[in-house]
C-alpha cells in the first residue's frame, strides 16, 4: 500500500497550529441497537464547528501556515468553505474575496457576508466559480485557498479524525464526500490503522467513486440536493492519490435518503443538518452501508448551514 502524500505528522502539526482557533466538537454515542440492529452508532457533531462545518479546520491551517499577500485571500465555494475562509480571515486580520456559484443557498451566502468577506457570484456551478476565482487570483496576487486539492487543507481537515480518535473508538467512519478534502484528511490519519474510512456520495454526485474506479481523476455530472456542498465534478489528482488504497470504499445514497436523514436528525435528536452534512447518516438509513454485529460505526455530521425554512418543510 503506497504512503499517503499527507502524513499523520502533517496532521499533528496542523492540530498544534490551529489549536485555539477551532472548537473541539462533541461526540454523541448511542446505545447498542439504538438505531436498530446489533451495532453501536457514534456520531461526531462537527456541524457545531465555527462557521458551521469542518471547513474551518482547513481554512485556519492554510491561513496560519502560508504567507498571506497584501491582496489577501480568495476562494471558490458552494458556501461552507467560503464561510470558513471568511471567518478565519476576519479572525486573523486578512481581506477575503469569495466566489460562489448560483446554486449556493442564500443562507450560506449571507453567512459569508456576515463574516466580512466580499462575495462574487461566479457562474452556475462550483467549477465555474473556481474558474472565476482563479482569474481573480492571477490578476490580483491574492492567495487562493483551495477547498480540497491542497496539502494544507487536507492536513487541517485531518485534525477532525485525530480528534475523533481521542474521543471515541470507531471501527469505521462514514464520511460525506464533495471535493474529497475531508475524507482525504481522515484517510491520511487512519492510513495503516484498524479504522476503516468509508466515503458517502450522492448518487448524482460521485466524483470520488468515479476516480477510484477509473484509477485517476475523472469528470462527472452533478445533480443532487446536496450539490452546494457535495458537488465537485472532479476530485483532482491529490485527493485521488491520498484516498487510493486508504479509503475502504464509497457508498452511494439517493437524494431521498439524504432528506430522510435530515428529517430524522431533527425529529429524533433536534439536530439541524444541511443535506451534505446528513449524507453519512443517509447511508445507514437507506442500507447503502450495513453495520456488522457489534460494530462501532462512526457517523460524521459535517455541516449545519441549513436553510431553516426548507428544514421546516422537510420536518413537517
N, C-alpha and C positions, 0 to 999 in steps of 0.2 A: 504494500500500500504506500503510495507516494506521500512525502511530507506535505503538510499544508503550507501554502505561501504566507499564511498568517499563523503565528505560533502562540502557544499558551504564554510564553514570556512576553510577547507583544500585548496580549490581553491583560496580563498582570501589570504591565507598565501603564496601560490605558486606565486601569482601575485606580491606580495611585494618582494618576494625573487628574481624573475627573471627580475624585472624592471631594465632597463638599459642594459640588455643582449639581449633582443628580441625587434623586431620592433612592433609598433602599425600599423597594416596593414589596408589599406583603405577599405571603403565600397563604392560600386557603386550602387546607387538606380536609377532605371529606372522609366519612367512614366507609369501610369496605361495603360495597353493594349500594351505596347511596344513589348512584345513577343507574342502578340495575346491573346485574352481572356480578361475578366474583372478582372484582378488581377495585383499586383504590385511586380515586381522582385527586390530583394535586394541581390546583390552579395557581398560576403565577399572575398577579394582578398588576401587570406593567402598564395598564391603562391609567393608573394613578400617578404615572411619572410626570415630571414637569412638561408642559406643553401638550400633555395628553397622550404621549406614546413613547415607545422605546427610542425613537429617533434622537432624543436629547442626548443620549449616551454618545452616539457617533458624532453629533454636532459639537459637543464640548471637547471630545478628544481631538477632533480636527482643528478647532479654533485655538486650542491650548498647545498643540504640538507643531503647528505650521506658522510661518511668518505671514502676517496679515498686511497687505499693502495699503497705502492711503485710500485707495478706491473702495476698500472694504471687501465684503464677501458677497457672493451671489450663488443662487441655487435654483434648480428646477424641481418642482414638486407638485404632486397631486393634492398636497395640503399638509400632511404631518411632518415631512422633512422640512418644508418651508417654515412651519411654525417653530420647529426645534431650532433651526438655524437662526431665525429671527430672535427667539428667546435667548439663545446663547450669545448672539452678537450684542444684544442690548445689555446683557449682564456683564459682558467683557469690554464694552465700550467701542464697538465697531459698527460701521454702516453696513446695511444689508439690503440687497435688491433680490426679490424672489419672483420667479417666473412660474405661473400656474396655468394649466390648461383650462379650457372652457368647462370641462366636466367637474372641476373642483367644486365641492359643496360650498355654499355661501358661508356656512358656519366656520369652515376651515379657513377660508379667505379672510373673514373678519378677524379670526384669531391671529393670523399673520400680521395684519394691520395693527391689531391691538398691541402686539409686541414691538411695534415701531419700525417695521420694515416697509420699504416701498414694494408694492405689488404690481406686477405687469402680467396681463393676460397674454400668454404666448402660444396660442394655437388651440386646436381642437382636442388633441390627446397629449399624454405625458411627453412622448418623444418630440412633439412639436415644441413644447415648452423648453425641453432640453436644448433643442437647436437654437432657439431664441436666446437662451441663457449663454450658450457657447459663443454666439456672435457678440453679445454684450461684453463678455469676459475678454474676448480678443481685442475689442475696441477700447475698453476702459482700463484694463490691467487689474481688475478685481480678481480675487481668488475664488475659483469655483469649488464649492463643497458638494461633491457628488453623493447622491443618496445611497449608493450601494457599491459602485465599482471603484473603490479606493481603499487602500490598506488601513488608513486611519479610521475611516468609517466602520469597516468590518471589525477592527480591534475594539473600537468603542462599543459596538453592539454586542461583541463577545463578552463584555463585562456582565451582561444580563445572565448568561449561562453560568458564569463564575459565581455570581451572587446567589442564583437559584441553587446551585450545588451546595453552597454553605448553609442554605436554609432547610432543604429537604432532599431526601434521596428519591430519585426517579429512575425507573428502568428505561423509559423512553420519554422523549419530549416532542409533542406535536406543535409545530411552529408554522404559522402562516407565511406564505412567500409572495412577495411582489417582485422587486428587483433582485432580491436574494441577499442583501447585506446582513439582515438579521440571522437568517439560517446559516450564512457563511460564518458569522461570528460564533454561533453555537457549535457548528461543525468543527471549527478550529479549536474551540475549547475542549470539546469532548472527543477529539480525534484520538483513537487508541484507547479510549476509556470504555467501561461497560455500558454507559448510557447511549441508547440508540437515538439518533436525530431523524425525525420524520417530517418531511415538508407537507404542507397542505395548500393546494391551489384551487381556485375556482375552475370548474370545467371549461369556462370561457376565457381563461387567462392562465396559461400553463407554460410559461417561458422556461422555468427551471426543469420541469419534467421533459420538455422537448429537447433541451440542451443535453440533459443526461442521457436520453435515449439516442441522440444523434452523435454523441461524443464530442460536442462542442457547441458554442452559442448558435442559436438559430432564431429567426424571426417567427413570431406567432401573431395571429389576430387576437384582439382583445374585445370581449363583450361580457361584462359581468356587473352586478350591482356593487361589487367591491372594487371596481376598476380605478377609483380615485386613489386607492392605497395599494391594491394588488394588481396593477395594470401595466407593468412593463412589458414591452414587446420582445425584449432581448435582455438576458441577464448579463451578457458580456463575458469575456474570457476569464477575468479574475474570479468572479463568482463561480463560474463553472469549475475552475481549477481547484478552488477551495472545497467545493461540495463533492466533486467526483471522488468516490472512494470513501467519503466520510459522512454522507447522507445515506441513510438506510434505504429509503425510497420516498416517492412523492405520492400522496393520496389526493384524488380529485373529488371536489364536492360541488353539487349543483347550487345555484343561487337560492333555491327554495330551502335548502338545509341551512344556509347562512342566515336567512331571515328567521327560520325557526330557532336557531341558536341565539340570535338577538332577543327574540321574544322570551325564550326560556330563561336566559340570563337575567332579564328584567323581572319576569314573573316569580322566579324561584329564589333569586339572590339580590334583587334590586341593584343589579349591575347594568349600567348603561354603556353598551358597546357599539361602536360603529361596525359596519359589515365586515371589513377586513380584520378587525380586532376579534370578531367572533368566529372566524373561519376555522380555527383549530378545533373549537368545540363542535362545530358543524360536522367534522369528520367522525366524531363519536355518535352524534345523533342520527346520521344517515347510514352508519355502518361502513363508511369508507375506511375506518380503522376499527378493528375488533380486538379489544384487550384480551390478553391471555389470563387464565385464572391466577389470582394473586398478584398480578402486575400492578406496579405503581406507575400510573400514567400521568406525566406532566402535560398540562394543557395551558398554553400561553395565551392570555388575553392581552393583546399588544397595543390596542388603540381605543380610546374613548371619545374621540372628537366626532360625536354623532349629532345629527340634526334631531333635536328633541321632538319636533313636530312629526317627523317621519317615524321616530321610535314610538310615539304615542299611537300612530295609526297601526303599526305592526302589533303593538301590545294590546290593542283594543279587542 
